[in-house]
Amino acid sequence: MFYRTDKNDHGLPHNPFKAIVAPRPIGWISAVNRKGEINLSPYSYFNAVGDR
């Protein structure tokens, strides 16, 4: 995909690349259950980013 930043032909009222919601990884959460099985999952937080 190539997005031309010099044209505004997407039909939206605002530029979609100037206002997004993006995940922000914070860390990893790990646990071990009673059977000894390991679980590892990412912990993240979503931030709203805008230019206005």
PDB file with one MODEL, atoms N, CA, C and O in Angstrom:
MODEL        1
ATOM      1  N   MET A   1       0.833  -1.167   0.000  1.00  0.00           N
ATOM      2  CA  MET A   1       0.000   0.000   0.000  1.00  0.00           C
ATOM      3  C   MET A   1       0.884   1.238   0.000  1.00  0.00           C
ATOM      4  O   MET A   1       1.863   1.311   0.743  1.00  0.00           O
ATOM      5  N   PHE A   2       0.542   2.195  -0.822  1.00  0.00           N
ATOM      6  CA  PHE A   2       1.245   3.473  -0.839  1.00  0.00           C
ATOM      7  C   PHE A   2       0.218   4.568  -0.611  1.00  0.00           C
ATOM      8  O   PHE A   2      -0.772   4.648  -1.337  1.00  0.00           O
ATOM      9  N   TYR A   3       0.438   5.395   0.368  1.00  0.00           N
ATOM     10  CA  TYR A   3      -0.490   6.478   0.707  1.00  0.00           C
ATOM     11  C   TYR A   3       0.133   7.800   0.302  1.00  0.00           C
ATOM     12  O   TYR A   3       1.198   8.175   0.792  1.00  0.00           O
ATOM     13  N   ARG A   4      -0.536   8.497  -0.591  1.00  0.00           N
ATOM     14  CA  ARG A   4      -0.030   9.790  -1.064  1.00  0.00           C
ATOM     15  C   ARG A   4      -0.441  10.870  -0.079  1.00  0.00           C
ATOM     16  O   ARG A   4      -1.625  11.182   0.048  1.00  0.00           O
ATOM     17  N   THR A   5       0.517  11.432   0.606  1.00  0.00           N
ATOM     18  CA  THR A   5       0.223  12.468   1.599  1.00  0.00           C
ATOM     19  C   THR A   5      -0.028  13.829   0.973  1.00  0.00           C
ATOM     20  O   THR A   5      -0.555  14.723   1.635  1.00  0.00           O
ATOM     21  N   ASP A   6       0.340  14.004  -0.295  1.00  0.00           N
ATOM     22  CA  ASP A   6       0.115  15.296  -0.939  1.00  0.00           C
ATOM     23  C   ASP A   6      -1.303  15.443  -1.487  1.00  0.00           C
ATOM     24  O   ASP A   6      -1.686  16.532  -1.914  1.00  0.00           O
ATOM     25  N   LYS A   7      -2.091  14.359  -1.481  1.00  0.00           N
ATOM     26  CA  LYS A   7      -3.478  14.402  -1.956  1.00  0.00           C
ATOM     27  C   LYS A   7      -4.419  14.029  -0.816  1.00  0.00           C
ATOM     28  O   LYS A   7      -4.069  13.238   0.060  1.00  0.00           O
ATOM     29  N   ASN A   8      -5.606  14.604  -0.839  1.00  0.00           N
ATOM     30  CA  ASN A   8      -6.627  14.290   0.164  1.00  0.00           C
ATOM     31  C   ASN A   8      -7.830  13.699  -0.567  1.00  0.00           C
ATOM     32  O   ASN A   8      -8.916  14.277  -0.552  1.00  0.00           O
ATOM     33  N   ASP A   9      -7.633  12.549  -1.205  1.00  0.00           N
ATOM     34  CA  ASP A   9      -8.704  11.947  -1.998  1.00  0.00           C
ATOM     35  C   ASP A   9      -9.320  10.708  -1.347  1.00  0.00           C
ATOM     36  O   ASP A   9      -9.913   9.881  -2.040  1.00  0.00           O
ATOM     37  N   HIS A  10      -9.190  10.570  -0.042  1.00  0.00           N
ATOM     38  CA  HIS A  10      -9.736   9.394   0.638  1.00  0.00           C
ATOM     39  C   HIS A  10     -11.210   9.567   0.996  1.00  0.00           C
ATOM     40  O   HIS A  10     -11.855   8.594   1.386  1.00  0.00           O
ATOM     41  N   GLY A  11     -11.761  10.773   0.876  1.00  0.00           N
ATOM     42  CA  GLY A  11     -13.178  11.002   1.130  1.00  0.00           C
ATOM     43  C   GLY A  11     -13.552  11.161   2.586  1.00  0.00           C
ATOM     44  O   GLY A  11     -14.738  11.263   2.902  1.00  0.00           O
ATOM     45  N   LEU A  12     -12.598  11.186   3.470  1.00  0.00           N
ATOM     46  CA  LEU A  12     -12.872  11.344   4.891  1.00  0.00           C
ATOM     47  C   LEU A  12     -12.691  12.806   5.296  1.00  0.00           C
ATOM     48  O   LEU A  12     -11.922  13.525   4.658  1.00  0.00           O
ATOM     49  N   PRO A  13     -13.388  13.264   6.351  1.00  0.00           N
ATOM     50  CA  PRO A  13     -13.249  14.661   6.760  1.00  0.00           C
ATOM     51  C   PRO A  13     -11.881  14.999   7.338  1.00  0.00           C
ATOM     52  O   PRO A  13     -11.465  16.157   7.303  1.00  0.00           O
ATOM     53  N   HIS A  14     -11.174  13.999   7.871  1.00  0.00           N
ATOM     54  CA  HIS A  14      -9.849  14.222   8.455  1.00  0.00           C
ATOM     55  C   HIS A  14      -8.878  13.181   7.910  1.00  0.00           C
ATOM     56  O   HIS A  14      -9.292  12.113   7.460  1.00  0.00           O
ATOM     57  N   ASN A  15      -7.619  13.488   7.951  1.00  0.00           N
ATOM     58  CA  ASN A  15      -6.590  12.565   7.490  1.00  0.00           C
ATOM     59  C   ASN A  15      -6.493  11.389   8.461  1.00  0.00           C
ATOM     60  O   ASN A  15      -6.230  11.608   9.643  1.00  0.00           O
ATOM     61  N   PRO A  16      -6.696  10.141   8.001  1.00  0.00           N
ATOM     62  CA  PRO A  16      -6.682   9.000   8.920  1.00  0.00           C
ATOM     63  C   PRO A  16      -5.310   8.720   9.533  1.00  0.00           C
ATOM     64  O   PRO A  16      -5.239   8.057  10.568  1.00  0.00           O
ATOM     65  N   PHE A  17      -4.237   9.194   8.943  1.00  0.00           N
ATOM     66  CA  PHE A  17      -2.909   8.957   9.484  1.00  0.00           C
ATOM     67  C   PHE A  17      -2.491  10.006  10.497  1.00  0.00           C
ATOM     68  O   PHE A  17      -1.420   9.891  11.091  1.00  0.00           O
ATOM     69  N   LYS A  18      -3.317  11.032  10.709  1.00  0.00           N
ATOM     70  CA  LYS A  18      -3.002  12.052  11.705  1.00  0.00           C
ATOM     71  C   LYS A  18      -3.758  11.839  13.006  1.00  0.00           C
ATOM     72  O   LYS A  18      -3.466  12.510  13.996  1.00  0.00           O
ATOM     73  N   ALA A  19      -4.718  10.929  13.033  1.00  0.00           N
ATOM     74  CA  ALA A  19      -5.474  10.632  14.246  1.00  0.00           C
ATOM     75  C   ALA A  19      -5.763   9.137  14.275  1.00  0.00           C
ATOM     76  O   ALA A  19      -6.584   8.648  13.499  1.00  0.00           O
ATOM     77  N   ILE A  20      -5.102   8.417  15.152  1.00  0.00           N
ATOM     78  CA  ILE A  20      -5.260   6.970  15.224  1.00  0.00           C
ATOM     79  C   ILE A  20      -5.333   6.525  16.679  1.00  0.00           C
ATOM     80  O   ILE A  20      -5.002   7.280  17.592  1.00  0.00           O
ATOM     81  N   VAL A  21      -5.763   5.313  16.872  1.00  0.00           N
ATOM     82  CA  VAL A  21      -5.678   4.656  18.173  1.00  0.00           C
ATOM     83  C   VAL A  21      -4.648   3.548  18.012  1.00  0.00           C
ATOM     84  O   VAL A  21      -4.803   2.665  17.169  1.00  0.00           O
ATOM     85  N   ALA A  22      -3.611   3.599  18.813  1.00  0.00           N
ATOM     86  CA  ALA A  22      -2.504   2.663  18.640  1.00  0.00           C
ATOM     87  C   ALA A  22      -2.206   1.926  19.940  1.00  0.00           C
ATOM     88  O   ALA A  22      -2.244   2.528  21.014  1.00  0.00           O
ATOM     89  N   PRO A  23      -1.908   0.626  19.857  1.00  0.00           N
ATOM     90  CA  PRO A  23      -1.521  -0.097  21.073  1.00  0.00           C
ATOM     91  C   PRO A  23      -0.125   0.315  21.524  1.00  0.00           C
ATOM     92  O   PRO A  23       0.775   0.525  20.710  1.00  0.00           O
ATOM     93  N   ARG A  24       0.029   0.423  22.812  1.00  0.00           N
ATOM     94  CA  ARG A  24       1.334   0.767  23.382  1.00  0.00           C
ATOM     95  C   ARG A  24       1.752  -0.369  24.299  1.00  0.00           C
ATOM     96  O   ARG A  24       1.238  -0.480  25.412  1.00  0.00           O
ATOM     97  N   PRO A  25       2.681  -1.222  23.853  1.00  0.00           N
ATOM     98  CA  PRO A  25       3.086  -2.333  24.716  1.00  0.00           C
ATOM     99  C   PRO A  25       3.788  -1.838  25.969  1.00  0.00           C
ATOM    100  O   PRO A  25       4.643  -0.954  25.905  1.00  0.00           O
ATOM    101  N   ILE A  26       3.428  -2.405  27.095  1.00  0.00           N
ATOM    102  CA  ILE A  26       4.004  -2.009  28.377  1.00  0.00           C
ATOM    103  C   ILE A  26       4.923  -3.096  28.923  1.00  0.00           C
ATOM    104  O   ILE A  26       6.007  -2.793  29.420  1.00  0.00           O
ATOM    105  N   GLY A  27       4.509  -4.339  28.838  1.00  0.00           N
ATOM    106  CA  GLY A  27       5.339  -5.403  29.386  1.00  0.00           C
ATOM    107  C   GLY A  27       4.726  -6.767  29.148  1.00  0.00           C
ATOM    108  O   GLY A  27       3.717  -6.902  28.457  1.00  0.00           O
ATOM    109  N   TRP A  28       5.344  -7.762  29.724  1.00  0.00           N
ATOM    110  CA  TRP A  28       4.884  -9.136  29.624  1.00  0.00           C
ATOM    111  C   TRP A  28       4.423  -9.617  30.997  1.00  0.00           C
ATOM    112  O   TRP A  28       5.061  -9.331  32.010  1.00  0.00           O
ATOM    113  N   ILE A  29       3.320 -10.343  31.023  1.00  0.00           N
ATOM    114  CA  ILE A  29       2.793 -10.945  32.245  1.00  0.00           C
ATOM    115  C   ILE A  29       2.956 -12.459  32.105  1.00  0.00           C
ATOM    116  O   ILE A  29       2.506 -13.052  31.124  1.00  0.00           O
ATOM    117  N   SER A  30       3.598 -13.071  33.086  1.00  0.00           N
ATOM    118  CA  SER A  30       3.790 -14.519  33.023  1.00  0.00           C
ATOM    119  C   SER A  30       3.216 -15.170  34.275  1.00  0.00           C
ATOM    120  O   SER A  30       3.168 -14.574  35.351  1.00  0.00           O
ATOM    121  N   ALA A  31       2.787 -16.403  34.095  1.00  0.00           N
ATOM    122  CA  ALA A  31       2.234 -17.166  35.207  1.00  0.00           C
ATOM    123  C   ALA A  31       2.495 -18.648  34.969  1.00  0.00           C
ATOM    124  O   ALA A  31       2.656 -19.092  33.832  1.00  0.00           O
ATOM    125  N   VAL A  32       2.532 -19.397  36.053  1.00  0.00           N
ATOM    126  CA  VAL A  32       2.673 -20.850  35.995  1.00  0.00           C
ATOM    127  C   VAL A  32       1.537 -21.435  36.824  1.00  0.00           C
ATOM    128  O   VAL A  32       1.376 -21.095  37.996  1.00  0.00           O
ATOM    129  N   ASN A  33       0.738 -22.331  36.200  1.00  0.00           N
ATOM    130  CA  ASN A  33      -0.372 -22.912  36.954  1.00  0.00           C
ATOM    131  C   ASN A  33       0.102 -24.110  37.786  1.00  0.00           C
ATOM    132  O   ASN A  33       1.292 -24.426  37.800  1.00  0.00           O
ATOM    133  N   ARG A  34      -0.811 -24.762  38.464  1.00  0.00           N
ATOM    134  CA  ARG A  34      -0.460 -25.869  39.367  1.00  0.00           C
ATOM    135  C   ARG A  34       0.081 -27.085  38.629  1.00  0.00           C
ATOM    136  O   ARG A  34       0.788 -27.906  39.215  1.00  0.00           O
ATOM    137  N   LYS A  35      -0.246 -27.205  37.350  1.00  0.00           N
ATOM    138  CA  LYS A  35       0.267 -28.316  36.541  1.00  0.00           C
ATOM    139  C   LYS A  35       1.660 -28.022  35.989  1.00  0.00           C
ATOM    140  O   LYS A  35       2.273 -28.891  35.369  1.00  0.00           O
ATOM    141  N   GLY A  36       2.161 -26.816  36.205  1.00  0.00           N
ATOM    142  CA  GLY A  36       3.472 -26.439  35.691  1.00  0.00           C
ATOM    143  C   GLY A  36       3.440 -25.840  34.297  1.00  0.00           C
ATOM    144  O   GLY A  36       4.486 -25.605  33.693  1.00  0.00           O
ATOM    145  N   GLU A  37       2.231 -25.590  33.782  1.00  0.00           N
ATOM    146  CA  GLU A  37       2.104 -24.995  32.455  1.00  0.00           C
ATOM    147  C   GLU A  37       2.382 -23.495  32.537  1.00  0.00           C
ATOM    148  O   GLU A  37       1.918 -22.809  33.448  1.00  0.00           O
ATOM    149  N   ILE A  38       3.135 -23.012  31.580  1.00  0.00           N
ATOM    150  CA  ILE A  38       3.543 -21.608  31.574  1.00  0.00           C
ATOM    151  C   ILE A  38       2.641 -20.814  30.637  1.00  0.00           C
ATOM    152  O   ILE A  38       2.322 -21.269  29.538  1.00  0.00           O
ATOM    153  N   ASN A  39       2.236 -19.638  31.072  1.00  0.00           N
ATOM    154  CA  ASN A  39       1.446 -18.732  30.255  1.00  0.00           C
ATOM    155  C   ASN A  39       2.171 -17.394  30.203  1.00  0.00           C
ATOM    156  O   ASN A  39       2.524 -16.832  31.240  1.00  0.00           O
ATOM    157  N   LEU A  40       2.390 -16.892  29.001  1.00  0.00           N
ATOM    158  CA  LEU A  40       3.040 -15.602  28.802  1.00  0.00           C
ATOM    159  C   LEU A  40       2.164 -14.774  27.876  1.00  0.00           C
ATOM    160  O   LEU A  40       1.829 -15.220  26.779  1.00  0.00           O
ATOM    161  N   SER A  41       1.789 -13.570  28.306  1.00  0.00           N
ATOM    162  CA  SER A  41       0.932 -12.725  27.478  1.00  0.00           C
ATOM    163  C   SER A  41       1.374 -11.270  27.566  1.00  0.00           C
ATOM    164  O   SER A  41       1.886 -10.832  28.596  1.00  0.00           O
ATOM    165  N   PRO A  42       1.175 -10.518  26.477  1.00  0.00           N
ATOM    166  CA  PRO A  42       1.567  -9.107  26.504  1.00  0.00           C
ATOM    167  C   PRO A  42       0.535  -8.277  27.258  1.00  0.00           C
ATOM    168  O   PRO A  42      -0.665  -8.542  27.185  1.00  0.00           O
ATOM    169  N   TYR A  43       1.004  -7.296  27.964  1.00  0.00           N
ATOM    170  CA  TYR A  43       0.137  -6.334  28.626  1.00  0.00           C
ATOM    171  C   TYR A  43       0.312  -5.024  27.879  1.00  0.00           C
ATOM    172  O   TYR A  43       1.432  -4.539  27.718  1.00  0.00           O
ATOM    173  N   SER A  44      -0.790  -4.455  27.424  1.00  0.00           N
ATOM    174  CA  SER A  44      -0.677  -3.224  26.651  1.00  0.00           C
ATOM    175  C   SER A  44      -1.794  -2.266  27.026  1.00  0.00           C
ATOM    176  O   SER A  44      -2.751  -2.629  27.710  1.00  0.00           O
ATOM    177  N   TYR A  45      -1.648  -1.056  26.570  1.00  0.00           N
ATOM    178  CA  TYR A  45      -2.626  -0.006  26.801  1.00  0.00           C
ATOM    179  C   TYR A  45      -2.807   0.738  25.495  1.00  0.00           C
ATOM    180  O   TYR A  45      -1.831   0.990  24.787  1.00  0.00           O
ATOM    181  N   PHE A  46      -4.035   1.094  25.163  1.00  0.00           N
ATOM    182  CA  PHE A  46      -4.297   1.800  23.915  1.00  0.00           C
ATOM    183  C   PHE A  46      -4.299   3.299  24.160  1.00  0.00           C
ATOM    184  O   PHE A  46      -4.926   3.786  25.100  1.00  0.00           O
ATOM    185  N   ASN A  47      -3.597   4.018  23.312  1.00  0.00           N
ATOM    186  CA  ASN A  47      -3.535   5.475  23.385  1.00  0.00           C
ATOM    187  C   ASN A  47      -4.236   6.071  22.177  1.00  0.00           C
ATOM    188  O   ASN A  47      -4.136   5.547  21.067  1.00  0.00           O
ATOM    189  N   ALA A  48      -4.934   7.150  22.397  1.00  0.00           N
ATOM    190  CA  ALA A  48      -5.504   7.920  21.296  1.00  0.00           C
ATOM    191  C   ALA A  48      -4.502   9.001  20.922  1.00  0.00           C
ATOM    192  O   ALA A  48      -4.042   9.759  21.775  1.00  0.00           O
ATOM    193  N   VAL A  49      -4.174   9.062  19.654  1.00  0.00           N
ATOM    194  CA  VAL A  49      -3.177  10.017  19.175  1.00  0.00           C
ATOM    195  C   VAL A  49      -3.848  10.918  18.148  1.00  0.00           C
ATOM    196  O   VAL A  49      -4.501  10.433  17.224  1.00  0.00           O
ATOM    197  N   GLY A  50      -3.688  12.221  18.307  1.00  0.00           N
ATOM    198  CA  GLY A  50      -4.277  13.157  17.353  1.00  0.00           C
ATOM    199  C   GLY A  50      -3.429  14.395  17.197  1.00  0.00           C
ATOM    200  O   GLY A  50      -2.527  14.654  17.993  1.00  0.00           O
ATOM    201  N   ASP A  51      -3.728  15.158  16.161  1.00  0.00           N
ATOM    202  CA  ASP A  51      -2.962  16.381  15.924  1.00  0.00           C
ATOM    203  C   ASP A  51      -3.740  17.636  16.292  1.00  0.00           C
ATOM    204  O   ASP A  51      -3.274  18.743  16.020  1.00  0.00           O
ATOM    205  N   ARG A  52      -4.908  17.495  16.902  1.00  0.00           N
ATOM    206  CA  ARG A  52      -5.711  18.663  17.276  1.00  0.00           C
ATOM    207  C   ARG A  52      -5.956  18.701  18.750  1.00  0.00           C
ATOM    208  O   ARG A  52      -6.615  19.617  19.243  1.00  0.00           O
TER     209      ARG A  52
ENDMDL
END
